[in-house]
Amino acid sequence: MDIKKLIGEMSLKEKVGQLMQLHGNFFLAQTAAELTGPASRLNISPDDAYYAGSVLGFNGAEEMMQIQDTVMKKQPHHIPVLFMYDVIHGYKTVYPIPLAIACSFDDALAEKCAAMAAKEAAVSGVNVTFSPMVDIARDARWGRVMEGAGEDVTLGCRMANAAVRGYQGDMGKYNIAACVKHFAAYGATEDGRDYNSVDMSERTMRQTYLRPYHAATDAKVRMLMTSFNTIAGLPCAGNKRLVTDVLRGEWGFDGVVISDYNAYREMIRHGAASDYADAAAKATNAGGDIEMMSATLYLSAEKLINDGRITEKQIDDAVYRVLKLKDELGLFDNPYRTADTSAEKEINLCRAHRDTARDAARKCAVLLKNNGVLPFSKNVGRVALIGPFADTGEIIGSWACHGSPNDTVTVAAGIRSLLPDAAVDVIPAVSWDIYADDITGIPNAVKAAKKADAVVLCLGEHQSMSGEGNSRATLTLSRAQTELARAITAANRNTAVVVFGGRPLELTSIEPFSGAIMMMWQPGTEGGSACADLLFGNAEPEGRLAMSFPWCVGQMPIYYSKLPTARPVPNSKIITENTYCSRYIDAPVAPLYPFGYGLGYTTFEYSAPTVSKTQLKSNDALTVSVTVTNTGNRPGTDTVQLYIRDKTGSLSRPVKELKDYKKVALSPNESKNVTFTVTENDLRYYTARDVYESEKGEFEIMTGPDSDNIQTVAFELI
Ligand code: GLC
């Protein structure tokens, strides 16, 4: 397609139409009258709507083809529409939420899941997914931590890269374009709330928060979404320094930039734009292309050009990027692309995809505590399955796209399928409601627990409590759930607490009397099967925390890679008596469970790390070796983690930073030597000179099974 020629033939109205994105519902209206309502809310006419260049939100291949036919027929140059959707952790077959996928520390798994989602989405008419979300998140009060990869830069970059590779592949028929979001630093709002304020130094932005977006652009992500938040008072949709100077200028991103939903207009609410025209001008001059679900540019472009506030060349450049993506997806040749109603029926929820979802859910679960309770024997006669999440498909997760709780294997179904001869008593006992304090159902549950051989207690937060607009000021379980846990664990010591949720929760209240705690997150369509596999030993838990679990919400934001402070507490795990040090008087400084932590059903022993040289030159590399032994009597997989500390810099440096990780599978008594390569590049940061560089001096390498349980070896950069 000769895009420049096409643009030359288009009217201004057609061109700015390509930069307007509307919801699919606009085009499914049977009559113009039905369309008038939504259109009028955007101050456009029903006819204007048909100039839209892209659509978000629709249901399947048939609707996509219907909308495509309708809009193309109305468009003067019959330009195909680009179809976008939030395919966040699966399309119809839903795998665990992205925060759980990050806990697998398995890049290949993350890529495989994204590729599976892309295939189902492609046959269902999706061309672009608004994923991966890569916002570094260190505040579990934020409901959207479930969508990202947690607190760490290295893990976040690798998960971003894996997701883009999985979705986009070679941009073949079963691939879709990815859209990395939310640019930038949306996970760092000052109090964990959405649509809010971020304020940090540019140095911190570059050193931490921008890195995963950069990893996605390095992986050739085709689209990027700017975020709702302000940074130092400037809404990101209107942030020229971010979008034009950094993203396009420094990183060379030549893809499409789309705003978040209505974010152009919301610059007015932020008080950073006076009216639609001002918002459109600021967003366009910042470098924005597509305006999602508002029409400020569509309505004001002509006047803005006539007033010299934007240029038609800016519009042409933006339209070029949008049409280039449509061309790369083959939409000019085949506007339906891969949409196919029969393929949709055959591929979506197919057995192979369910198996992938089940394997992922097994690998993402994190065993937080186990005093010999797990795995349960499969020879149990009676299982008591208790709690509000014992038998519900609403463990599939937030943002589950077209995934349905009705297609989800519940914990009860998973256990009954695995143990067909066991009696399984299911007692919800209390509601999942966050404020639930009705404990009248507990006595009946206690009776069932007392006569069971094994008890599975399913607690946590409902999927509706995570995701956009669902920030919390507390992180505890409800009173009813806490009382239920206390009563059931007292009634039967052979009780495993299984926690569902989209964020790290405050489990401090139940930890002391729980013999085993397994974090299942929001595990997707096969969550119940995976849970049964893990509880009864058909699979070994190998997840490791991608976000710290707090001792209490007052520790927020909490993350392992903090600066040392001038007076670090002597022992971060206790409430220190020492005054005048960086402590709390009413809580430890350490989290309840640290980043990188997780147990298996076996035990592992780590040797001290060794280095191939104790002095590293800038053009050289050193090898770190550590031997890991399975000292238990079951096979197991551990995630060997490598951290580095810069002892002294022109700036204070974190006490440790994850630089690499490798999974190692070991049979009982087997040992393996795991090696890592460290180069000067791993030691770089934005120094006091605001240059991304390393500084000579002492460094420490730390290796171990998590960020807390580490052994150290020193080297020098010379
Ligand atoms: C929402 C979210 C964004 C999503 C978009 C389209 O407001 O912030 O992540 O992709 O709208 O649904």
Residues whose N, C-alpha, C, O or C-beta is under 5 A from the ligand:
A	BS01	GLC	D86 F130 D260 Y261
